[in-house]
Amino acid sequence: MKLTIERAALLKSLGHVQSVVERRNTIPILAHVLIVADGDRLSLTATDMDLTMVESAPADVANSGQATAPAHTLHEIVRKLPDGSQVAIERDDAGGRITVRAGRSRFTLPCLPAEDFPALGSGDLPHAFRLPAKALRELIDRTRFAISTEETRYYLNGIYVHAAASDGDGGGDGGGPVLRAVATDGHRLARFQMAAPDGAGDIPGIIVPRKAVNELRKLLDDSEEEVQVSLSEVSVRFAFDDVVLTSKLIDGTFPDYERVIPSANDKVMEVDCKTFAAAVDRVATISTDRSRAVKIALDAGTITVSATSPENGSASEEVEAAYDSDAIEIGFNARYLLDITDRISGDDCRFVLADGASPTLVRDGGAPGALYVLMPMRV
């Protein structure tokens, strides 16, 4: 195998695929990236056995072939090479080493047999649809902050994506089916829906793992193309630009999230989102406990955000708001509250409450398909 490739193209592809590789591996080959040179393309593959990424880039291939190289080491080498340099990669005849050259720099890296690199097929993927990269970015950004990190409840460690009948709750199109994404950690819930694209109206419910969600989101930063989504009940594949990301799905049952979305809340507070978030952030400075608890007292025309701490004293701030129901007090985890306000795209956010002990519904004035639920806490 012998090829030459422009440093920027190699660095971009390596930067993507090496992030799949775990820093600690009990299986040595999983610390390597598979390099395949064929025609006028270089293909890089990395996997952790659950998530596989393949990315290709144009290259000047003198001799076709394949080899492996330590993923993180190769990435660091290429990252430190001069901008604009041409990188030559060559595998020796014995196949035990590859040489990387650029200008006067020369590196020799150990190889493992390319034949040992796991061949991971995703099996049959009977469901497929296309989605603009922008729409997929929004679906992820609106929900992933609420993914649970509690490993014992593994079925919450991802985003639940499924098709649903339109409930007239925004984000649909003419009452047709919607594509819905949901994430929750038991303290807050994020739900986002959009009109289901062709082919997505009958997909099974799948739970896309946190790592796959995060890697996909990084890839989408550089893309404005349509994403081809293919899935079965055990795997999902995202293909766009020169990248194919394939992931196993979480094998579990996502809870009936509809049960925790309140439907009888009758007290509505509308407030300028940025002003409210800034007040919560300032007041929460006083709170020293891990929950950063803040109390919100609602009264006609104004709300008061406050926090107290035995060590730091107390803080309060009044914020103008549209509210004309009975006076109530409710406590929230400030970080959870700010996570939600950070996702609000409109100027105003709408809190729909019942009382100080019941879940609160939060809506985004700029995105009718977005819905958030926040559990109260004792303050």
Solvent accessible surface area in square Angstrom, and as a share of the most:
residue,aa,sasa,rsa
1,M,17,0.08
2,K,91,0.38
3,L,3,0.01
4,T,45,0.26
5,I,3,0.01
6,E,62,0.28
7,R,27,0.10
8,A,55,0.43
9,A,29,0.23
10,L,1,0.00
11,L,38,0.19
12,K,108,0.46
13,S,4,0.02
14,L,0,0.00
15,G,23,0.22
16,H,30,0.13
17,V,0,0.00
18,Q,23,0.10
19,S,34,0.22
20,V,0,0.00
21,V,6,0.04
22,E,79,0.36
23,R,186,0.68
24,R,226,0.83
25,N,48,0.24
26,T,137,0.80
27,I,85,0.43
28,P,93,0.58
29,I,16,0.08
30,L,11,0.05
31,A,35,0.27
32,H,18,0.08
33,V,0,0.00
34,L,25,0.13
35,I,0,0.00
36,V,45,0.26
37,A,1,0.01
38,D,93,0.48
39,G,58,0.56
40,D,97,0.50
41,R,82,0.30
42,L,1,0.01
43,S,27,0.18
44,L,1,0.01
45,T,18,0.10
46,A,0,0.00
47,T,1,0.01
48,D,26,0.14
49,M,73,0.32
50,D,83,0.43
51,L,4,0.02
52,T,20,0.12
53,M,0,0.00
54,V,50,0.29
55,E,7,0.03
56,S,28,0.18
57,A,7,0.05
58,P,82,0.52
59,A,14,0.11
60,D,102,0.53
61,V,28,0.16
62,A,71,0.55
63,N,82,0.42
64,S,69,0.44
65,G,24,0.23
66,Q,64,0.29
67,A,4,0.03
68,T,0,0.00
69,A,0,0.00
70,P,25,0.16
71,A,0,0.00
72,H,33,0.15
73,T,64,0.37
74,L,0,0.00
75,H,27,0.12
76,E,66,0.30
77,I,17,0.09
78,V,0,0.00
79,R,112,0.41
80,K,143,0.61
81,L,11,0.05
82,P,86,0.54
83,D,120,0.62
84,G,57,0.55
85,S,20,0.13
86,Q,100,0.44
87,V,0,0.00
88,A,34,0.27
89,I,1,0.01
90,E,60,0.27
91,R,74,0.27
92,D,59,0.31
93,D,153,0.79
94,A,98,0.76
95,G,23,0.23
96,G,37,0.35
97,R,122,0.45
98,I,0,0.00
99,T,20,0.12
100,V,0,0.00
101,R,92,0.34
102,A,5,0.04
103,G,80,0.77
104,R,249,0.91
105,S,42,0.27
106,R,147,0.54
107,F,71,0.30
108,T,59,0.34
109,L,14,0.07
110,P,70,0.44
111,C,16,0.10
112,L,58,0.29
113,P,69,0.43
114,A,12,0.09
115,E,141,0.63
116,D,86,0.44
117,F,17,0.07
118,P,30,0.19
119,A,106,0.82
120,L,72,0.36
121,G,74,0.71
122,S,23,0.15
123,G,61,0.58
124,D,120,0.62
125,L,23,0.12
126,P,89,0.56
127,H,46,0.21
128,A,46,0.35
129,F,10,0.04
130,R,121,0.44
131,L,6,0.03
132,P,65,0.41
133,A,0,0.00
134,K,146,0.62
135,A,22,0.17
136,L,10,0.05
137,R,38,0.14
138,E,63,0.28
139,L,6,0.03
140,I,5,0.02
141,D,47,0.25
142,R,17,0.06
143,T,0,0.00
144,R,79,0.29
145,F,25,0.10
146,A,0,0.00
147,I,13,0.07
148,S,2,0.02
149,T,107,0.62
150,E,84,0.38
151,E,120,0.54
152,T,113,0.66
153,R,81,0.30
154,Y,110,0.42
155,Y,64,0.25
156,L,4,0.02
157,N,12,0.06
158,G,0,0.00
159,I,3,0.01
160,Y,42,0.16
161,V,18,0.10
162,H,19,0.08
163,A,25,0.19
164,A,22,0.17
165,A,82,0.64
166,S,30,0.19
167,D,75,0.39
168,G,74,0.71
169,D,41,0.21
170,G,23,0.22
171,G,23,0.22
172,G,33,0.32
173,D,102,0.53
174,G,89,0.85
175,G,61,0.59
176,G,25,0.24
177,P,72,0.45
178,V,0,0.00
179,L,2,0.01
180,R,8,0.03
181,A,0,0.00
182,V,0,0.00
183,A,0,0.00
184,T,14,0.08
185,D,16,0.08
186,G,43,0.41
187,H,95,0.42
188,R,15,0.06
189,L,5,0.03
190,A,0,0.00
191,R,6,0.02
192,F,12,0.05
193,Q,1,0.01
194,M,26,0.12
195,A,41,0.31
196,A,22,0.17
197,P,28,0.17
198,D,138,0.72
199,G,42,0.41
200,A,0,0.00
201,G,39,0.37
202,D,105,0.54
203,I,10,0.05
204,P,27,0.17
205,G,41,0.40
206,I,7,0.03
207,I,5,0.03
208,V,6,0.04
209,P,30,0.19
210,R,69,0.25
211,K,57,0.24
212,A,2,0.01
213,V,4,0.02
214,N,51,0.26
215,E,13,0.06
216,L,4,0.02
217,R,33,0.12
218,K,102,0.43
219,L,6,0.03
220,L,0,0.00
221,D,93,0.48
222,D,89,0.46
223,S,3,0.02
224,E,134,0.60
225,E,98,0.44
226,E,82,0.37
227,V,0,0.00
228,Q,51,0.23
229,V,5,0.03
230,S,6,0.04
231,L,1,0.01
232,S,12,0.08
233,E,137,0.61
234,V,105,0.60
235,S,10,0.06
236,V,1,0.00
237,R,81,0.29
238,F,12,0.05
239,A,28,0.22
240,F,11,0.05
241,D,81,0.42
242,D,71,0.37
243,V,9,0.05
244,V,54,0.31
245,L,0,0.00
246,T,27,0.16
247,S,4,0.03
248,K,107,0.45
249,L,20,0.10
250,I,31,0.16
251,D,134,0.69
252,G,32,0.30
253,T,116,0.67
254,F,16,0.07
255,P,57,0.36
256,D,84,0.44
257,Y,16,0.06
258,E,82,0.37
259,R,201,0.73
260,V,71,0.41
261,I,28,0.14
262,P,24,0.15
263,S,117,0.76
264,A,89,0.69
265,N,24,0.12
266,D,102,0.53
267,K,30,0.13
268,V,49,0.28
269,M,3,0.01
270,E,73,0.33
271,V,4,0.03
272,D,60,0.31
273,C,7,0.04
274,K,163,0.69
275,T,69,0.40
276,F,0,0.00
277,A,18,0.14
278,A,39,0.30
279,A,0,0.00
280,V,0,0.00
281,D,69,0.36
282,R,136,0.50
283,V,4,0.02
284,A,1,0.01
285,T,102,0.59
286,I,34,0.17
287,S,12,0.08
288,T,76,0.44
289,D,76,0.40
290,R,236,0.86
291,S,28,0.18
292,R,70,0.25
293,A,14,0.11
294,V,0,0.00
295,K,68,0.29
296,I,3,0.02
297,A,29,0.23
298,L,3,0.02
299,D,80,0.41
300,A,72,0.56
301,G,37,0.36
302,T,52,0.30
303,I,1,0.00
304,T,42,0.24
305,V,0,0.00
306,S,22,0.14
307,A,2,0.02
308,T,101,0.59
309,S,8,0.05
310,P,139,0.88
311,E,128,0.57
312,N,74,0.38
313,G,40,0.38
314,S,79,0.51
315,A,28,0.21
316,S,78,0.50
317,E,49,0.22
318,E,127,0.57
319,V,6,0.04
320,E,148,0.66
321,A,13,0.10
322,A,64,0.49
323,Y,10,0.04
324,D,132,0.68
325,S,38,0.24
326,D,102,0.53
327,A,70,0.55
328,I,26,0.13
329,E,101,0.45
330,I,3,0.02
331,G,5,0.04
332,F,2,0.01
333,N,17,0.09
334,A,0,0.00
335,R,117,0.43
336,Y,28,0.11
337,L,0,0.00
338,L,27,0.14
339,D,27,0.14
340,I,0,0.00
341,T,7,0.04
342,D,105,0.54
343,R,68,0.25
344,I,18,0.09
345,S,72,0.47
346,G,15,0.14
347,D,111,0.57
348,D,72,0.37
349,C,1,0.00
350,R,93,0.34
351,F,2,0.01
352,V,15,0.09
353,L,3,0.02
354,A,26,0.20
355,D,63,0.33
356,G,31,0.30
357,A,89,0.69
358,S,28,0.18
359,P,34,0.22
360,T,0,0.00
361,L,15,0.07
362,V,0,0.00
363,R,50,0.18
364,D,7,0.04
365,G,65,0.62
366,G,45,0.43
367,A,7,0.06
368,P,92,0.58
369,G,4,0.04
370,A,1,0.00
371,L,2,0.01
372,Y,0,0.00
373,V,3,0.01
374,L,1,0.00
375,M,80,0.36
376,P,27,0.17
377,M,59,0.27
378,R,231,0.84
379,V,95,0.55
